[in-house]
Amino acid sequence: MPVTLDEVRELDRQDPLAPFRNRFALPEGTIYLDGNSLGAQPSAAVEAVNGLMTQWRDSLIQGWNQGWFDAPERLGDWLAPLLGAAPGEVLATDTITHNLFKLLGYITEGQGRARPVILSEGGNFPTDGYIAQGFCRFGGFEHRVVPEGEALDAYLDDRVAAVVLSHVHYRTGRLRDMAAITRQVHASGAEVIWDLAHSAGALPVDLAACGVRYAVGCTYKYLNGGPGAPAFLYVRRDAQDRAWQPLSGWLGHAAPFAFEADYAPAAGVSRFRTGTHSPLAYAALEASLALWQEVDLVQLRRKSQRLIELFRESLADCLDEHSIADITPPETERGSQVGLVAPDNGYAIVQALIERGVIGDYREPGLMRFGFAPLYLSHEDVWQAARHLREVLAEGEYLAPRFQQRGAVT
């Protein structure tokens, strides 16, 4: 391997982010390279959830006036500096799926339904396309798909209302030029909704500088909010009071406890609330976001790219021999993951690695994904993970029948 163990240990000694590792609860003997699917647990999350349980026991329904009710707005403000947003522009709520639907309805109503086409990207994470299809089916719009790898130019015209795009592609890890594409879409008269699922917490994001008006994202990947943690929705302040959003639930009402017969949307970003949320989920997320207030995103980005290069350099001389393609984009065009394609054996290779304590994930067809979360990954972790992968390949461990059995979740 081109880098020695002593050299990577020296990198860890010089790492300014190394102290964060002790603030996560990781299983002994596990190297976790799947933080791009589910982040590791912050140690403080256990105490936070236990504290919420105690508050529920002691305060009962009074807890809603003791921090539960305003959690979507409060944690949205904690998220804002990680996204280049201002206070009052981010709401922690629901799921990406719900939030995309809300924004599509909000945008198209605000346009007076003058533009009948919704664009989504081919090859994107399926839910984004599914929601665009469903919204169009029930709303009377036309859904069009921009084929993966093709430029938007040929698909933008005066019929397009909105474009749904991922900032970092979930399979390839490719990072889009947010500022340039936002300008392009806005110049056509359409709106763009950015999906930040694989960029929030993985790299610096500056929605304000890029001129973005609408975005969604999740907090359970790089932001470590816990399984199914609340997603978030961003609406720039000057775009917040233009229309209704279609999921007009009671907590998005201007006066929810007036119990009025007719809906009136709340002012500002609160109109994008829908129904009652779980304070338990917000407690775990709040513990993680408190930690994230201390993170230097420039240092985070620098380390993530060094970890990626260390992993790739450590594998470069063995991938061709096993018919594995490295589809990871160059540094300036990628997020924080490595993609390796093994068409026939990708799933089995990942399972063999998991048995060794190296956790990555698999996506059809043939893609082995490895996410690099710098707050709890060391350089030595990455070096050891590459060593394990080399051994799994060299010894043919993945050919064992037990690694061919698939679970419901891959």
Sequence and secondary structure as in RCSB ss.txt:
>XXXX:A:sequence
MPVTLDEVRELDRQDPLAPFRNRFALPEGTIYLDGNSLGAQPSAAVEAVNGLMTQWRDSLIQGWNQGWFDAPERL
GDWLAPLLGAAPGEVLATDTITHNLFKLLGYITEGQGRARPVILSEGGNFPTDGYIAQGFCRFGGFEHRVVPEGE
ALDAYLDDRVAAVVLSHVHYRTGRLRDMAAITRQVHASGAEVIWDLAHSAGALPVDLAACGVRYAVGCTYKYLNG
GPGAPAFLYVRRDAQDRAWQPLSGWLGHAAPFAFEADYAPAAGVSRFRTGTHSPLAYAALEASLALWQEVDLVQL
RRKSQRLIELFRESLADCLDEHSIADITPPETERGSQVGLVAPDNGYAIVQALIERGVIGDYREPGLMRFGFAPL
YLSHEDVWQAARHLREVLAEGEYLAPRFQQRGAVT
>XXXX:A:secstr
  S HHHHHHHHHT TTGGGGGGEE  TT EE  TTTS  EEHHHHHHHHHHHHHHHHHGGGGGGTTTTTHHHHH
HHHHHHHHT  TTSEEE S HHHHHHHHHHHHHHHTTT   EEEEETTS HHHHHHHHHHHHHHT EEEEE TT 
 SGGG STTEEEEEEESB TTT BB  HHHHHHHHHHTT EEEEE TTTBTTB   TTTTT  EEEE SSSTT  
 TT   EEEE GGGTTSS  S   GGGBSSGGG  SS  B SGGGGG  S   HHHHHHHHHHHHHHTT  HHHH
HHHHHHHHHHHHHHHTTTTGGGT EE    GGGB SEEEEE TTTHHHHHHHHHHTTEE EEETTTEEEEE  TT
T  HHHHHHHHHHHHHHHHTTGGGSGGGG   S  
